Amino acid sequence: MKSLLRNNRRFNSRMFQSYSQIESTMRTIRFYFIFGIIVLTCSCSKSYSPSSEEVVLDPAILNTALELNVEKETTLSNLGGVEAAYVYEDSIIITHNRGRQEEGFIKVFDKNFNLIKELFREGNGKDELISALVSWNGFSLIVNDFLKGQIANVDLDKLLSDKQYIPSIITYQDKLVFTVCVEDDSTLVMANPFYFHDEKTGIQQGDRRLIRTTPDKSEIASVKYPFNTFNVSGQGFLIPSPSRDTYLYASRSESAVEVYNKDLSLQKTIYGPKTIAADYRTEPVPQNDTQEVLYQNQHLEAYTSCCSDSEHAYFLYYGNLFTPGEEEAGSETYILQYDWDGSLSNCYVTKLMLRTISKGRGEHVFYGSLLDDEGEVHLVKLNTGE
């Protein structure tokens, strides 16, 4: 365990290598995206609403967090090009892979690491993707190809019970959207990557963060925004409640969780528990008369993964500013447990820089994946020992 703790100290620099790759991709394709914009007037109901409830968490809750200890550790280096891993029902291991022509982006294993299913190889053919952002909500796996505008909602129960099951891939019109939730084959909920409100810069862009749409409609690319905010506000984590009457959105770039009702109206914003914010700068893009918003120096990593069960949503929380390429040693990371109304009901802490989290069956049982200094992914089972 000591070696894992030691090697895990450089996780942040490796994480930002990956984040910088996304940023580089955004720079490469931004002209393709912006030149294809059709200017329309947007008549949307506002989610940026001063009348919604605001809650500020006491930073002291981090001092009384329940400590999670490692019960079991497994190295996943023999499973291929694994980037991260999830666990379902304490017995099914799901790996998110780098994506190569000879290997699918997703692999599903039993508890003995026997391969059950491999999904979504890299390519432009049928059932193939060219990128994969993965989100795990505890019962289904969302695989989003944000470059091609394709998404799949993998039902794990169907996959395990039906050997012929192949998740359908939905093609949607708004490409370059990082955070998407599948309600059904005809309805998607997206987080608008151009939604950005910052008092320091004075930028107030976008009326609503969450947008319900259908795959054949373009709700985001059809509006011309003066600021390109892909690199600073594009990523977050969206979890629907089991009844689909509540959505919780946790921001990667802001220390905040937002609660939306079934109509996607903002009901509550929970700030904290750390009071921290990044500084931004803008650069002109003369070719299309827009401004690109970038981090001034350090990146803010607030919420970085999620999962849920029938009663709660769980968000992995860093709440730190990081300088890309620099080693970050000794940081603690937290798992914040929210009820579906946005009430914080528990807080956990671990000394490991987890990359993903999954909820186990026990009250205080979690699984996490992390990347060590040699680039190997480890899967750990965590509990409080109670």
C-alpha positions in Angstrom: 0.0 0.0 0.0 2.9 2.4 0.7 4.1 2.0 -2.9 0.6 2.8 -4.2 0.4 5.9 -2.1 3.9 7.0 -3.2 3.3 6.4 -6.9 -0.2 8.0 -6.7 1.3 11.4 -5.8 1.9 12.3 -9.4 -1.6 11.6 -10.5 -2.5 15.2 -11.1 0.2 15.8 -13.7 -0.9 12.8 -15.6 -4.5 13.9 -15.3 -3.7 17.2 -16.8 -1.8 15.6 -19.7 -5.1 14.0 -20.6 -7.0 17.3 -19.9 -4.5 19.2 -22.1 -5.1 16.7 -24.9 -8.8 17.6 -24.8 -7.9 21.3 -24.8 -5.6 20.8 -27.8 -8.4 19.0 -29.6 -10.7 21.9 -28.9 -8.3 24.3 -30.4 -7.9 22.2 -33.5 -11.6 21.9 -34.2 -12.9 25.2 -32.9 -12.9 26.8 -36.3 -14.8 23.9 -37.8 -17.4 24.3 -35.1 -17.7 28.1 -35.0 -17.8 28.6 -38.8 -20.7 26.2 -39.0 -22.8 28.2 -36.6 -26.1 29.6 -37.7 -27.1 32.8 -35.8 -30.5 32.5 -34.2 -32.2 34.3 -31.3 -32.5 32.1 -28.3 -35.7 32.3 -26.3 -35.0 30.0 -23.4 -36.3 29.9 -19.8 -33.5 31.0 -17.5 -31.7 28.6 -15.2 -29.3 31.3 -14.1 -31.8 32.5 -11.6 -31.2 34.8 -8.6 -34.4 33.5 -7.1 -33.2 29.9 -6.7 -32.0 28.8 -3.3 -28.3 29.1 -2.5 -26.5 27.1 0.1 -22.9 27.5 1.3 -21.3 24.4 2.8 -19.2 24.9 6.0 -15.5 24.0 5.2 -15.4 22.4 8.6 -17.3 19.4 7.3 -14.1 18.2 5.7 -12.4 18.0 9.1 -15.0 15.5 10.3 -15.2 13.4 7.1 -15.3 9.6 7.5 -11.9 8.2 6.5 -12.0 5.5 3.8 -9.3 2.8 4.0 -8.2 0.4 1.4 -9.6 -3.1 1.9 -8.4 -4.6 -1.4 -6.2 -3.4 -4.3 -5.9 -4.9 -7.8 -3.6 -3.8 -10.6 -5.3 -3.7 -14.0 -2.2 -3.5 -16.2 -2.9 -7.0 -17.7 -6.3 -6.0 -19.0 -5.1 -3.8 -21.9 -5.0 0.0 -22.2 -7.1 0.8 -19.2 -7.7 4.4 -18.4 -10.2 4.0 -15.5 -12.5 1.4 -14.0 -16.0 1.0 -12.4 -17.6 -1.7 -10.3 -21.2 -2.8 -10.5 -23.0 -4.8 -7.7 -19.6 -5.6 -6.1 -18.9 -8.2 -8.8 -18.8 -6.7 -12.3 -15.7 -4.7 -13.4 -16.1 -2.2 -16.2 -13.0 -0.7 -17.8 -12.7 2.4 -19.8 -9.9 1.9 -22.3 -7.8 4.3 -24.4 -9.5 3.1 -27.6 -7.5 1.3 -30.2 -8.6 -0.5 -33.4 -7.8 -3.8 -31.7 -9.5 -3.0 -28.4 -12.9 -1.6 -27.5 -13.4 1.6 -25.4 -15.4 -0.5 -22.9 -14.8 -3.9 -21.5 -16.9 -5.8 -19.0 -15.4 -8.5 -16.7 -16.8 -10.8 -14.0 -15.2 -10.7 -10.5 -12.5 -13.2 -11.7 -11.7 -10.9 -14.6 -13.1 -13.1 -17.3 -14.2 -11.0 -20.2 -18.0 -10.8 -20.6 -18.3 -8.2 -23.3 -16.3 -5.7 -25.3 -17.9 -2.6 -26.8 -17.2 0.3 -29.1 -14.0 -0.2 -31.0 -12.2 2.9 -32.5 -13.3 3.8 -36.0 -16.0 5.3 -38.2 -17.9 2.1 -38.9 -21.0 0.6 -37.3 -20.9 0.4 -33.5 -17.5 2.3 -33.5 -16.5 5.5 -31.9 -13.6 7.9 -32.3 -13.7 9.3 -28.7 -15.3 8.2 -25.5 -16.1 10.3 -22.4 -17.6 7.8 -19.8 -20.0 8.6 -17.0 -21.2 5.9 -14.5 -24.4 6.6 -12.5 -24.5 3.3 -10.7 -26.9 1.5 -13.0 -26.1 2.5 -16.5 -23.0 3.6 -18.3 -23.0 6.7 -20.6 -20.4 6.6 -23.4 -20.3 9.9 -25.2 -18.3 10.3 -28.5 -18.3 14.1 -28.3 -16.3 14.5 -31.5 -18.8 12.6 -33.8 -21.9 13.5 -31.8 -22.8 10.0 -30.8 -23.8 8.5 -27.5 -24.7 5.1 -26.0 -26.6 4.3 -22.8 -25.3 0.9 -21.7 -27.8 -1.0 -19.6 -25.7 -3.3 -17.4 -28.5 -5.6 -16.4 -29.5 -6.2 -20.1 -25.9 -6.7 -21.0 -25.4 -9.4 -18.3 -28.6 -11.2 -19.0 -28.7 -11.1 -22.8 -25.5 -12.3 -24.6 -26.9 -10.8 -27.9 -27.4 -7.3 -26.3 -25.7 -4.5 -28.2 -26.3 -1.0 -26.9 -27.7 1.3 -29.6 -25.7 4.4 -30.6 -27.7 7.6 -30.8 -26.4 10.3 -33.2 -27.1 13.8 -32.1 -26.6 17.1 -33.9 -24.7 19.2 -31.3 -21.1 17.9 -31.4 -18.4 18.9 -28.9 -20.8 18.5 -25.9 -19.0 16.8 -23.0 -21.9 16.3 -20.6 -24.9 14.5 -22.0 -27.6 12.3 -20.3 -29.8 9.9 -22.2 -33.5 10.0 -21.0 -34.6 7.7 -23.8 -33.8 7.0 -27.5 -35.6 10.2 -28.5 -34.6 12.6 -25.7 -31.3 13.9 -24.4 -30.3 16.3 -21.6 -27.2 18.3 -22.3 -25.0 20.7 -20.4 -24.3 23.7 -22.6 -20.5 24.1 -22.8 -21.0 27.8 -23.6 -22.8 28.5 -20.3 -20.4 30.7 -18.3 -21.0 33.2 -15.6 -18.0 34.9 -13.9 -18.0 38.1 -11.9 -14.3 38.8 -12.2 -14.3 38.9 -16.0 -17.8 40.3 -16.2 -18.8 37.5 -18.6 -22.5 36.5 -18.2 -23.2 34.1 -21.0 -26.1 31.7 -21.5 -29.6 31.6 -20.0 -29.6 28.0 -18.9 -27.1 25.3 -18.3 -29.2 22.2 -19.0 -31.0 21.7 -22.3 -33.5 19.0 -23.1 -33.4 18.2 -26.8 -33.9 15.5 -29.4 -31.1 13.9 -31.4 -32.2 15.6 -34.6 -32.2 19.1 -33.3 -29.3 21.5 -32.8 -29.9 23.5 -29.6 -26.3 24.7 -29.0 -24.5 25.1 -32.3 -27.5 27.1 -33.6 -26.6 30.0 -31.3 -23.6 32.3 -31.8 -21.9 33.0 -28.5 -19.3 35.8 -28.2 -17.1 33.7 -25.8 -15.7 30.3 -26.5 -15.7 28.6 -23.1 -15.0 25.0 -24.0 -11.8 24.8 -22.1 -13.1 26.2 -18.8 -16.7 25.2 -18.5 -17.4 22.4 -20.8 -17.1 19.5 -18.4 -19.3 18.4 -15.5 -21.2 15.4 -14.1 -24.9 15.1 -14.5 -26.9 12.4 -12.6 -30.7 11.9 -12.8 -32.6 10.6 -9.8 -34.2 7.2 -10.4 -37.6 8.8 -10.9 -36.1 11.4 -13.3 -37.8 14.2 -11.4 -34.5 15.7 -10.2 -31.1 16.2 -11.9 -27.9 17.0 -10.0 -25.1 18.7 -11.8 -21.6 18.9 -10.3 -19.1 21.2 -12.0 -15.6 20.3 -12.8 -14.5 23.9 -13.0 -16.5 25.5 -10.1 -16.9 24.3 -6.5 -20.7 24.0 -6.9 -23.5 21.4 -7.2 -26.7 22.5 -8.9 -30.2 20.9 -8.4 -32.7 21.0 -11.2 -36.3 19.9 -11.3 -37.9 17.7 -14.1 -38.4 20.8 -16.2 -34.7 21.6 -15.9 -35.3 24.7 -13.9 -32.6 25.5 -11.4 -33.8 25.0 -7.8 -30.7 25.1 -5.7 -27.0 25.8 -5.9 -24.7 24.3 -3.2 -21.3 26.1 -3.0 -18.2 24.8 -1.3 -17.1 23.2 0.9 -13.9 24.9 -0.2 -14.0 28.6 -1.2 -11.9 28.6 -4.3 -12.0 29.9 -7.8 -9.8 30.1 -10.8 -8.8 33.2 -12.7 -9.5 33.5 -16.4 -8.2 35.5 -19.3 -9.5 36.0 -22.8 -7.8 35.9 -26.2 -9.3 37.3 -29.4 -10.1 35.0 -32.3 -10.0 37.4 -35.2 -11.2 34.9 -37.7 -14.7 34.8 -36.2 -14.9 37.9 -34.0 -15.1 35.9 -30.8 -13.1 35.7 -27.5 -11.6 32.4 -26.2 -11.8 32.1 -22.4 -8.8 30.3 -20.9 -7.4 29.7 -17.4 -5.0 32.5 -16.3 -2.5 30.1 -14.7 -3.9 27.3 -12.7 -6.8 24.9 -13.5 -9.5 24.3 -11.0 -10.5 20.7 -10.4 -13.6 20.7 -8.3 -15.9 17.6 -8.9 -14.2 14.9 -11.0 -16.3 11.8 -10.9 -19.7 10.6 -9.8 -22.0 7.6 -9.1 -25.3 7.0 -7.5 -27.7 4.6 -5.9 -31.5 4.7 -5.3 -31.2 7.2 -2.4 -28.1 9.3 -3.0 -25.7 10.8 -5.5 -22.0 10.7 -4.8 -19.5 13.1 -6.2 -15.7 12.8 -6.1 -14.3 16.2 -4.9 -10.8 17.7 -5.2 -11.5 21.4 -4.7 -7.9 22.4 -5.6 -6.1 24.6 -8.1 -3.5 22.7 -10.1 -0.7 23.8 -12.3 -0.5 21.5 -15.3 2.8 19.4 -15.4 3.6 20.0 -11.7 3.6 17.2 -9.2 0.9 17.4 -6.5 1.8 15.4 -3.4 -0.2 14.5 -0.3 -3.6 16.0 -1.4 -6.7 14.5 0.2 -9.7 13.8 -1.9 -13.3 13.6 -0.8 -16.6 11.9 -1.7 -19.6 14.0 -1.0 -22.9 12.2 -0.5 -26.0 14.2 -1.5 -29.7 13.4 -1.1 -31.7 14.0 -4.3 -32.9 17.3 -3.0 -29.3 18.5 -2.8 -28.9 18.1 1.0 -25.4 17.0 2.0 -25.8 13.8 4.0 -22.3 12.5 4.4 -18.7 13.2 3.6 -15.8 10.8 3.1 -12.0 11.3 2.8 -9.2 9.3 1.3 -5.5 10.0 0.8 -5.6 8.5 -2.7 -6.1 10.6 -5.8 -9.0 8.6 -7.2 -9.9 9.0 -10.9 -13.4 7.4 -10.7 -15.7 6.1 -7.9 -18.4 3.4 -7.7 -20.7 2.7 -4.8 -20.6 -0.8 -3.2 -23.4 -2.5 -1.4 -22.4 -1.7 2.1 -23.3 1.6 3.7 -19.7 2.9 3.7 -18.3 0.8 0.8 -16.8 2.4 -2.3 -14.6 1.4 -5.2 -12.2 3.7 -6.9 -9.7 3.6 -9.7 -6.4 5.6 -9.8 -3.4 6.0 -11.9 0.1 5.5 -10.5 3.4 7.1 -11.5 4.2 4.3 -14.0 0.9 4.8 -15.8 -0.8 1.6 -14.4 -4.4 1.7 -13.3 -5.3 0.2 -9.9 -8.7 -0.7 -8.6 -9.3 -0.3 -4.9 -12.1 -1.3 -2.6 -12.6 1.3 0.2 -14.5 1.3 3.5 -14.5 3.0 6.8 -13.8 -0.3 8.7 -17.0 0.1 10.7 
